[in-house]
Amino acid sequence: MAQVTLDNVTKVYPGGVTAVRDVSLHIADQEFVVLVGPSGCGKSTTLRMVAGLEEITGGTIRIADRVVNDVAPKDRDIAMVFQNYALYPHMTVYKNMAFALTLRRTPRAEIDKRVRQAAKTLGIEDLLQRKPKALSGGQRQRVAVGRAIVREPKAFLFDEPLSNLDAKLRVEMRAELKRLHGQLGTTTIYVTHDQEEAMTLGDRIVVMKDGQVHQCDAPLAVYSRPANRFVAGFIGTPAMNFLPGQLALEGENVFFDNGQARLALAASQRQALRGWAGKDVVLGVRPEAIALAGEGRFAGTGNTLEALVSVVEPLGEKMDVYASAGPHPSIIARVDAQSTLATGQRTTFHLDMNKVHIFEPGEGGRNISLSS
């Protein structure tokens, strides 16, 4: 087990296409770090450079204290689990798991011990004599993980390992991977495009876009204090609502005004935002920070939006309400499922202004309320 460090790592493909730009990360020994972002953001390329499957154009990668820029993948002492499992179809589960150790000329007794121990850990002891074609997707994924475990590497690398599984099995395997990490304590780098996966698995998550790191922090910190508008919109389901407008001063108070609503910002944000009076900004508010008039949450503050309901989605205890508020056609609120709202009905939304964020204009606009 070991720390993994990336210093200003860059990948430029022939033709000048930059896939990864100056990425610097320090992944501590036994830490579980998740790289997350939309397709094409550079997360898998970053992982493949750590694995040695992609040459780096610039920067340095260290595993433990060893620079591995020019070290072959087989000599980096890492184990990688792929999206497509990459099992040998003609081999049994036992032989698939033992294969890497056999190539290393590990003693037969040690191979048997490691394979059976890994199989017990993963609950696949009864599958050792089967071939991959006789296994379900979840069983194949366990075998792929088991093949990595038996190598006892310094680091595990996972490249979207659950994306081929159905929704129920993905949830089960997420819990299994979390349990395994707690049990094995191996440094882990995990790539996914699924932000829910990232939030539930990672000790820290690294949000990437266009080959760059936009934020690296604990999952709840990224959720509650997004560095910019891209991170705020990418992390969270349903996505954060964004309302363009301007900030205005009135005595000691700072208001957000978009011509349809005038919302008083929380006292904790006023000092940081006073200098933005009269300037264009974007207000961000998560669906759970919006309530209906009858719920009692956030009532009495006067911070309201009048809206016309377009869609109601029941979710059991909660429901998502999609509505238009003036020029904004896609406000989403997650509210109490006991509400009797119906499509076409007018309603009043109350906002929790303590949970509101103010961003600079533009998709990557900085969160200017963070200094408050």
N, C-alpha and C positions, 0 to 999 in steps of 0.2 A: 504493500500500500504506500501511496506517496502523493504529494501535492503535484498539481499540473499548473504550469505558468505559461501564459502567452504574452509576449511583449511586442506590441506594434506589428502584429501579424497581418500580412497582406497577400491576397491572391489575385493576380491579373492573368487572364487567359489570352491566348494569341488573338490578335485583332484589337487588343486594348480594352477588353471587357473586364472591369474590376468587380469581382465577386465578393471579396472581403477587403475592408479598408481599415488598416491600423487598429486592429482589435487587440486590446490588452485585458487579460483576465487572470486572476489568481484563484485557483480552486484548491482549497485546503485539503489536507489529508482526511479521508473519510467523509468529505462533504458530498452532498448530492446536489448538483447544479444542472438546471434545465435551460437549454437554449430554445427560445420560442419566437415565432414570427411568421409572417405570411410566406407563401411559396416564393422562392427566389430571393429570400432575404440574406442568404449566406450561411445559415445555421448548419446545414449538412456539409457544406464545403469546409467550414471551420472544424467540424468533428473529423472529417476525413483527413485534414491536415494534421490533426493531433495523432490520428491512427497511422499516418505515413502513406495513405492511399492517394493523397494529392501533394505535389511539391509546393512549397511555399515560395512566394516571390520575394517577400521581405519580412524581416522580423525574426524572432527567436521563440522556439517552443522548448520547454523543459519539462521532463517527467522526473520527479524527485529533484535532484540537483544536476541532472545530466541533460545537456543540450542534445536534442534528437533530430534536428533539422535534416541531417544526412544519414540518419539511422534507418535501416530497413524495417518495415512493419513487424516482421517476425521477431526482431531483436528489441522491440520497444517495451516488451513485457506488459502489453495491454490485451484486453479481450473485447471484441466487438460483436454486438447483436444487431442483425439487420432486419429491415422491414419484411423481407420475404423469407426469413428463417435460414435460408442457405444450407439446408440439410442434404446429406448425400442420400439419394433415394434408394440405392442398392444396399445400404448398410442398415443394420438394426439400430435402435435407439442407443443401446450400449456402445456399439462401435462408433456411432456418430460422436458420442460424448467422450470416448476414449481416444479419438483419432489424433488430436494435437499432442497428447501425451505420448502416444505410440511413436510419432515422428521425432519426439525428443529423446526417445529410447529410455523413457521412465520405466523402472522395474514393474513387472506385471502385477505384483502384489499391491504396489502403491497405486497403480492405475485402477485396479479393482476397488480398492478402498475409497479412492476419491469419487469414482463414478457412483458407487452405491450410496455414499454419503450425500452427494449432490441430489441423487434421485430421491432419497428419503426426505431431504429438505424441501424438494419441490412436489412431493406427493406423486411421483411417477415410477415408483418401484415396480409396479406390475406391468409397465410398458416397455421394459428394457429389451425384450426380444421381438418387439414389433418393428415394422419398417414405417417410415414417415407416411406412406400412402394410407396406412391403417389408422392414422391419428386425426383428431379434430384440430382445428386451427389453434385452439388454446393449448392443447397438448403439444403441438409442434413448437409453439412459442416457449413452453416450459423446457423442452429439450434444447432449444437454442440457448436459453439462459443457462441450463445445466452444463452445456458444452463450454460456456464461458467460465462458470464457477470452478470447474475441475482444474482449470489452468492456474488458479490462485494468482491472478495478475495484480499488478500495481494499481490498475484502473480499469473500470468497465466503461465502455462506450456504447450507447444505445441510439440507433438511428430509426426513429419513428417505429418502434417495435410492435405497437398495438394497433396500427392503422388498418390492418387487414382483418381485425376482429369485429364482431358485432357489438352493439352498444353495451349490452349486459355483460358480455365477457370482458370488454375493455375495462369496465369498472372493477370487476373482480381481479383482473390482472394488475391494475393499478395498485390495489391494496396488497396484492402478493409481492409486487416489486418493492413497495414501501417496507413491508415486513422483512423481506430479504436483505434490504440495505441495512435495516436496524440490526439484523442478526450477523451479517458478514462485515459490515463497517468498511466496505471497499470504496475508495474514491470513485465517484460516478459522474459521467457527463451524459446527459440525455437530451436528445433532439426531438421536438414535436412541433406541429403547427396548431395543436389543440391547447388553447389557453387554460381550459379547465384541468387538463392533464398537468400542465405546468404548475398551476396553483396548488394542486393537491400533492404533487410528488416532491417538489424542490425545496431544499433548505434555502436556496436563492434561485431566482429566475433572471435570465438575461434576455431582454427583449431586443430583437434585432429587426432592422429594416434597411434595405439597400446596402447590405454589406457592413453596416455599422451598428454598434451597440448604442441603443437609446436609453436604456436604464438597466442597472444590475442591483438587485436588492432582495430582501425577503419578500415572499409573495404578498403578504398583507400590506407591506409598505408600498409595493408597486401599485396595489389596488387602491389604497387610500391616499397616496401621495404621488400620483403619476408625474413624471418629469416633464412630459409634453402632451400635446393633444393626440399624437399618434398612439402613445402608450395608453392613454386614458380610453381611447376608442377601441383598442385591440383587446385589452384586458377587461373582462367582465361580460356576463351574459344575463339579460340583454345588454347591448352596448350603451355607453354613456350618451345622454342627450346633449346636443350642442346648440346653443342659441347665440347668434351674432347680435351685437349691440354696442353700446358705449357706456363708459362710466361717467357718473356725474357727482359733484360735491354739493352738499347742502349742510352747512355748518360743519359739525364733526362727522357727519354721516357720509357714507359713500354708497351710491345707488347704481345698479345695473338697469339700463333703460333701452328697450328695443322698439319703442313706439307702441307696443301692445301692453307691456307690463313694466312696472317700476318696482324693483326688488332691492330691499335694503341688505347690504352685505353684513356679515357677522363682524362684531367689534374686533375680533382677533385678526381680521384681514385688512382693516381700514388703513393702518399705517403703511403697509406695503403697497397699497393700491392707490393712495391719494395722488401720486405722481402721474397716474394714468387717466386722470379726469379729462374728459373731452376726446379721448382716443378710442378707436375701434378695438374691441376685444371680443372674445367668445366665452360665454358662460357654459360650464359643463356641470351636469347634475345626473347622478345615477338614478335608475328607475326606482330603487328602493328608498330614495330620499325624496320621493314625491308621494303625497297621500291625497285621498279624496276628502271632500269637505266633511262627510259624515263619520270618518274614521277617528277624528280627534287628534291625530298626529299632526304636529307642527301648526295647529290651528291658533288663531289669535295673533299671529305675527303680521298679518296683512300682506304677506308675500305669496301672492296667488297668481295663477294663470287660468283664464277662462278657455275652455277647450270643447271641441266637438268630437265625440267618440266615433271612431271608424271601425275598430276591431276589438273584440274581447276574447281573450284566450284563457280559459280556466286551467289552473295547474294544481288542483287539489286545495291545499290550505291558502294558496295565493292565486292571483290571476294577473295577467299582463293586459293593460289597457293601452291601445294605440289610439292617439287622438291628434287632431290638428289644433294649434293655438295661433290664430292669426296667420302670419306668413309661414309658419313652421308646420309642415304636414306630418311630421313623424315623431311626435313626443310619445315616449313610452313610460308608463308608470307601473310598478309592481305593487299591487294593493291587496287589501283584505278580500278573500273570495266570497265573503258574505254579501258583498255589494250587489245591488240589483241593476247595475248599469247595463244598458243595451246600446247596440249600434244606432247611431243617429241622435243619441241623447246628448244634451249639453251638460257640462259638469264644471266644477271648480277644483283645480289642483292646488294643494298647499305644498310649498317647498321647504325642506330643511336647509336653511342658509348656512348652517355650520358644516354642511357636507358639500357645499358648492365650490367649484374651482374656476378660476379665471385664467384664460389662456391668451397669448398673443394670437392675432389672426394667422391663418394658414394651417395646412395639415400637420406640420411639425411644430406649431406654435408652442413656445415655452410656457410652462405653468408659472405665471407671475405671482400667484398667491402663495407659493411654497415658502417664501421667506417670512410669512406671517406667523 
